[in-house]
């Protein structure tokens, strides 16, 4: 279970980015969506190799996504809006011959129809399940993770939505369930954001360090 990767999303301030990058998360997310206090409109400072720079987009056009990939050397694209499977397929075609990953987000509350995933199968690299709320991410609340025990797909997923230090036992329990089912590869990564902030976009490195340490104990 220690193979679960860590993604820290909503990075904004260059000095804070450098500080958090010293923890060597697997992914760092930068939000290119103006209707959020975590909107990123700066230059990504140099960070260690091995951290995948991830652009988070909400109903953005192909040209805008490609522009940000070029400007920031992004290695993953997270689609947090109503992007269709056809749109994702267009990106997949454009990314052919590259290592750029596509992460498609689905918002969950009390229930979820997993049939919504079917058109995206074999197109996107990962799904990400976040909590349905008033904001496009960063709501600070969790959804009912028990729903994921009925996950029918073979596509690995990111677990997101209101994850803080206190959720470590629940993550461990869910990861243990998938391991017992022989599907430990499905819970691929944990995505954290607002519960590790002192203000929107400003992460608390010490809390993140403790969380990462706890994750290793799995």
C-alpha positions as a Markdown table, in Angstrom:
| # | Residue | x | y | z |
|---|---|---|---|---|
| 1 | Unk | 0.0 | 0.0 | 0.0 |
| 2 | Unk | 3.0 | 2.3 | 0.4 |
| 3 | Unk | 3.0 | 2.6 | -3.4 |
| 4 | Unk | 0.1 | 5.0 | -3.3 |
| 5 | Unk | 1.3 | 8.2 | -4.9 |
| 6 | Unk | 0.9 | 11.8 | -3.5 |
| 7 | Unk | -0.5 | 14.7 | -5.5 |
| 8 | Unk | -0.5 | 18.2 | -4.0 |
| 9 | Unk | -2.9 | 20.4 | -5.9 |
| 10 | Unk | -3.6 | 24.2 | -5.9 |
| 11 | Unk | 0.0 | 25.4 | -5.8 |
| 12 | Unk | 0.3 | 29.1 | -6.3 |
| 13 | Unk | 3.2 | 31.0 | -4.7 |
| 14 | Unk | 6.8 | 30.4 | -6.1 |
| 15 | Unk | 8.5 | 30.2 | -2.7 |
| 16 | Unk | 5.8 | 27.9 | -1.3 |
| 17 | Unk | 6.1 | 25.8 | -4.4 |
| 18 | Unk | 9.9 | 25.4 | -3.8 |
| 19 | Unk | 9.3 | 24.6 | -0.2 |
| 20 | Unk | 6.7 | 21.9 | -0.9 |
| 21 | Unk | 8.7 | 20.5 | -3.8 |
| 22 | Unk | 11.4 | 19.6 | -1.2 |
| 23 | Unk | 9.0 | 16.9 | 0.0 |
| 24 | Unk | 9.2 | 15.3 | -3.4 |
| 25 | Unk | 5.5 | 14.6 | -4.0 |
| 26 | Unk | 4.8 | 12.6 | -7.1 |
| 27 | Unk | 2.6 | 15.3 | -8.6 |
| 28 | Unk | 2.1 | 19.0 | -8.1 |
| 29 | Unk | -1.1 | 20.6 | -9.5 |
| 30 | Unk | -1.4 | 24.2 | -10.9 |
| 31 | Unk | -4.9 | 25.5 | -11.6 |
| 32 | Unk | -5.4 | 27.4 | -14.8 |
| 33 | Unk | -8.9 | 28.4 | -14.1 |
| 34 | Unk | -9.6 | 32.1 | -13.2 |
| 35 | Unk | -12.7 | 31.5 | -11.1 |
| 36 | Unk | -10.7 | 30.1 | -8.1 |
| 37 | Unk | -8.5 | 31.8 | -5.5 |
| 38 | Unk | -5.9 | 29.2 | -6.4 |
| 39 | Unk | -5.6 | 30.4 | -10.0 |
| 40 | Unk | -2.0 | 30.1 | -11.2 |
| 41 | Unk | -0.7 | 33.0 | -13.3 |
| 42 | Unk | 3.0 | 32.9 | -12.6 |
| 43 | Unk | 6.0 | 30.9 | -13.7 |
| 44 | Unk | 6.6 | 27.5 | -12.1 |
| 45 | Unk | 10.0 | 27.7 | -10.4 |
| 46 | Unk | 12.5 | 24.9 | -11.0 |
| 47 | Unk | 11.5 | 21.8 | -9.0 |
| 48 | Unk | 13.2 | 18.4 | -8.7 |
| 49 | Unk | 12.9 | 15.9 | -11.5 |
| 50 | Unk | 10.4 | 13.2 | -10.8 |
| 51 | Unk | 7.6 | 15.6 | -9.7 |
| 52 | Unk | 5.0 | 15.6 | -12.5 |
| 53 | Unk | 3.8 | 19.1 | -13.1 |
| 54 | Unk | 0.0 | 18.9 | -13.6 |
| 55 | Unk | -2.2 | 21.5 | -15.2 |
| 56 | Unk | -5.7 | 21.6 | -13.9 |
| 57 | Unk | -8.3 | 22.9 | -16.4 |
| 58 | Unk | -12.0 | 23.5 | -16.3 |
| 59 | Unk | -13.8 | 23.4 | -19.7 |
| 60 | Unk | -10.7 | 24.9 | -21.4 |
| 61 | Unk | -10.1 | 24.8 | -25.1 |
| 62 | Unk | -7.5 | 22.6 | -26.8 |
| 63 | Unk | -5.4 | 25.6 | -27.8 |
| 64 | Unk | -5.3 | 26.9 | -24.2 |
| 65 | Unk | -4.3 | 23.6 | -22.8 |
| 66 | Unk | -1.5 | 23.1 | -25.4 |
| 67 | Unk | -0.3 | 26.6 | -24.7 |
| 68 | Unk | 0.0 | 25.9 | -20.9 |
| 69 | Unk | 1.7 | 22.6 | -21.6 |
| 70 | Unk | 4.3 | 24.4 | -23.7 |
| 71 | Unk | 4.8 | 27.3 | -21.3 |
| 72 | Unk | 5.2 | 25.2 | -18.2 |
| 73 | Unk | 6.4 | 21.8 | -19.6 |
| 74 | Unk | 3.4 | 20.1 | -18.0 |
| 75 | Unk | 3.5 | 16.3 | -17.7 |
| 76 | Unk | -0.1 | 15.7 | -16.9 |
| 77 | Unk | -3.4 | 17.4 | -17.6 |
| 78 | Unk | -6.3 | 17.2 | -15.2 |
| 79 | Unk | -9.8 | 17.9 | -16.6 |
| 80 | Unk | -12.1 | 19.2 | -13.9 |
| 81 | Unk | -15.1 | 20.4 | -16.0 |
| 82 | Unk | -17.6 | 18.8 | -18.3 |
| 83 | Unk | -15.1 | 17.6 | -20.9 |
| 84 | Unk | -16.5 | 14.9 | -23.1 |
| 85 | Unk | -14.9 | 11.6 | -24.0 |
| 86 | Unk | -14.6 | 12.9 | -27.5 |
| 87 | Unk | -12.6 | 15.9 | -26.2 |
| 88 | Unk | -10.4 | 13.7 | -24.2 |
| 89 | Unk | -9.8 | 11.5 | -27.2 |
| 90 | Unk | -8.7 | 14.5 | -29.2 |
| 91 | Unk | -6.2 | 15.4 | -26.5 |
| 92 | Unk | -5.0 | 11.8 | -26.4 |
| 93 | Unk | -4.4 | 11.9 | -30.2 |
| 94 | Unk | -2.4 | 15.2 | -29.8 |
| 95 | Unk | -0.4 | 13.7 | -26.9 |
| 96 | Unk | 0.6 | 10.6 | -28.9 |
| 97 | Unk | 4.3 | 10.1 | -28.7 |
| 98 | Unk | 4.6 | 12.0 | -25.5 |
| 99 | Unk | 4.4 | 10.9 | -21.8 |
| 100 | Unk | 1.6 | 13.5 | -21.0 |
| 101 | Unk | -1.0 | 11.9 | -18.8 |
| 102 | Unk | -4.8 | 12.6 | -18.9 |
| 103 | Unk | -6.7 | 12.7 | -15.6 |
| 104 | Unk | -10.5 | 13.1 | -15.8 |
| 105 | Unk | -12.3 | 14.3 | -12.7 |
| 106 | Unk | -15.7 | 13.2 | -11.6 |
| 107 | Unk | -17.6 | 14.8 | -8.7 |
| 108 | Unk | -19.3 | 12.5 | -6.2 |
| 109 | Unk | -21.6 | 13.2 | -3.3 |
| 110 | Unk | -23.9 | 10.6 | -1.8 |
| 111 | Unk | -24.0 | 8.3 | -4.8 |
| 112 | Unk | -22.5 | 7.9 | -8.3 |
| 113 | Unk | -23.4 | 6.1 | -11.5 |
| 114 | Unk | -20.2 | 4.4 | -12.6 |
| 115 | Unk | -21.6 | 4.0 | -16.1 |
| 116 | Unk | -20.6 | 7.6 | -16.6 |
| 117 | Unk | -17.0 | 6.3 | -16.8 |
| 118 | Unk | -17.5 | 3.9 | -19.7 |
| 119 | Unk | -17.1 | 6.4 | -22.6 |
| 120 | Unk | -13.7 | 7.5 | -21.1 |
| 121 | Unk | -12.3 | 4.0 | -20.7 |
| 122 | Unk | -9.0 | 3.4 | -22.7 |
| 123 | Unk | -8.9 | 7.1 | -23.4 |
| 124 | Unk | -7.8 | 8.7 | -20.2 |
| 125 | Unk | -5.0 | 7.4 | -18.0 |
| 126 | Unk | -6.7 | 8.0 | -14.7 |
| 127 | Unk | -9.9 | 9.0 | -13.1 |
| 128 | Unk | -10.0 | 11.3 | -10.1 |
| 129 | Unk | -13.0 | 11.3 | -7.7 |
| 130 | Unk | -13.6 | 14.6 | -5.9 |
| 131 | Unk | -16.4 | 15.9 | -3.7 |
| 132 | Unk | -19.3 | 17.6 | -5.5 |
| 133 | Unk | -19.6 | 21.1 | -4.0 |
| 134 | Unk | -20.0 | 24.7 | -4.9 |
| 135 | Unk | -16.4 | 25.0 | -6.1 |
| 136 | Unk | -14.6 | 23.1 | -8.8 |
| 137 | Unk | -12.4 | 21.4 | -6.2 |
| 138 | Unk | -10.9 | 22.7 | -2.9 |
| 139 | Unk | -14.2 | 22.4 | -1.0 |
| 140 | Unk | -12.6 | 20.8 | 2.0 |
| 141 | Unk | -15.2 | 18.1 | 2.4 |
| 142 | Unk | -15.2 | 14.3 | 1.7 |
| 143 | Unk | -17.7 | 12.2 | -0.1 |
| 144 | Unk | -18.8 | 8.7 | 0.8 |
| 145 | Unk | -15.7 | 6.6 | 0.0 |
| 146 | Unk | -17.6 | 3.4 | 0.6 |
| 147 | Unk | -19.0 | 3.9 | -2.9 |
| 148 | Unk | -15.6 | 3.2 | -4.4 |
| 149 | Unk | -15.8 | -0.4 | -3.1 |
| 150 | Unk | -18.1 | -1.0 | -6.0 |
| 151 | Unk | -15.7 | 0.5 | -8.5 |
| 152 | Unk | -16.1 | -1.6 | -11.7 |
| 153 | Unk | -13.3 | -0.1 | -13.8 |
| 154 | Unk | -9.8 | -1.3 | -14.5 |
| 155 | Unk | -8.6 | 2.3 | -14.8 |
| 156 | Unk | -6.6 | 3.5 | -11.8 |
| 157 | Unk | -7.9 | 6.5 | -9.9 |
| 158 | Unk | -6.9 | 9.4 | -7.7 |
| 159 | Unk | -8.7 | 9.8 | -4.4 |
| 160 | Unk | -9.5 | 13.4 | -3.6 |
| 161 | Unk | -12.0 | 15.6 | -1.7 |
| 162 | Unk | -11.4 | 17.0 | 1.8 |
| 163 | Unk | -8.4 | 14.9 | 2.6 |
| 164 | Unk | -6.4 | 16.0 | 5.7 |
| 165 | Unk | -4.3 | 14.3 | 8.3 |
| 166 | Unk | -7.3 | 12.9 | 10.0 |
| 167 | Unk | -8.3 | 10.9 | 7.0 |
| 168 | Unk | -5.2 | 8.7 | 7.0 |
| 169 | Unk | -7.0 | 5.7 | 8.7 |
| 170 | Unk | -9.8 | 5.8 | 6.2 |
| 171 | Unk | -7.3 | 5.9 | 3.3 |
| 172 | Unk | -5.5 | 2.9 | 4.8 |
| 173 | Unk | -8.8 | 1.0 | 5.2 |
| 174 | Unk | -9.8 | 1.7 | 1.6 |
| 175 | Unk | -6.4 | 0.7 | 0.3 |
| 176 | Unk | -6.5 | -2.4 | 2.4 |
| 177 | Unk | -9.9 | -3.3 | 0.9 |
| 178 | Unk | -8.5 | -3.0 | -2.7 |
| 179 | Unk | -5.5 | -5.1 | -1.7 |
| 180 | Unk | -7.7 | -7.8 | -0.4 |
| 181 | Unk | -9.5 | -7.9 | -3.7 |
| 182 | Unk | -6.2 | -8.2 | -5.6 |
| 183 | Unk | -6.8 | -4.7 | -7.0 |
| 184 | Unk | -4.3 | -2.6 | -5.1 |
| 185 | Unk | -3.1 | -1.0 | -8.4 |
| 186 | Unk | -6.5 | 0.7 | -8.7 |
| 187 | Unk | -6.1 | 3.2 | -5.9 |
| 188 | Unk | -3.2 | 5.0 | -7.6 |
| 189 | Unk | -2.8 | 8.3 | -5.8 |
| 190 | Unk | -4.2 | 10.6 | -3.1 |
| 191 | Unk | -4.8 | 14.2 | -4.0 |
| 192 | Unk | -4.7 | 16.8 | -1.3 |
| 193 | Unk | -5.4 | 20.5 | -1.3 |
| 194 | Unk | -7.4 | 22.8 | 1.0 |
| 195 | Unk | -7.0 | 20.9 | 4.2 |
| 196 | Unk | -3.3 | 21.6 | 4.1 |
| 197 | Unk | -3.5 | 25.4 | 3.6 |
| 198 | Unk | -3.2 | 28.4 | 5.8 |
| 199 | Unk | -4.9 | 30.4 | 3.0 |
| 200 | Unk | -6.0 | 29.4 | -0.5 |
| 201 | Unk | -3.0 | 28.4 | -2.5 |
| 202 | Unk | -0.5 | 28.6 | 0.4 |
| 203 | Unk | 0.4 | 25.1 | 1.7 |
| 204 | Unk | 1.6 | 24.1 | 5.1 |
| 205 | Unk | 4.8 | 22.1 | 4.4 |
| 206 | Unk | 5.1 | 20.6 | 7.9 |
| 207 | Unk | 1.5 | 19.2 | 7.8 |
| 208 | Unk | 2.2 | 17.8 | 4.3 |
| 209 | Unk | 5.5 | 16.3 | 5.6 |
| 210 | Unk | 3.6 | 14.5 | 8.4 |
| 211 | Unk | 0.9 | 13.3 | 6.0 |
| 212 | Unk | 3.5 | 11.9 | 3.6 |
| 213 | Unk | 5.3 | 10.2 | 6.5 |
| 214 | Unk | 1.9 | 8.6 | 7.6 |
| 215 | Unk | 1.3 | 7.4 | 4.1 |
| 216 | Unk | 4.6 | 5.6 | 4.1 |
| 217 | Unk | 3.5 | 3.7 | 7.2 |
| 218 | Unk | 0.8 | 2.0 | 5.2 |
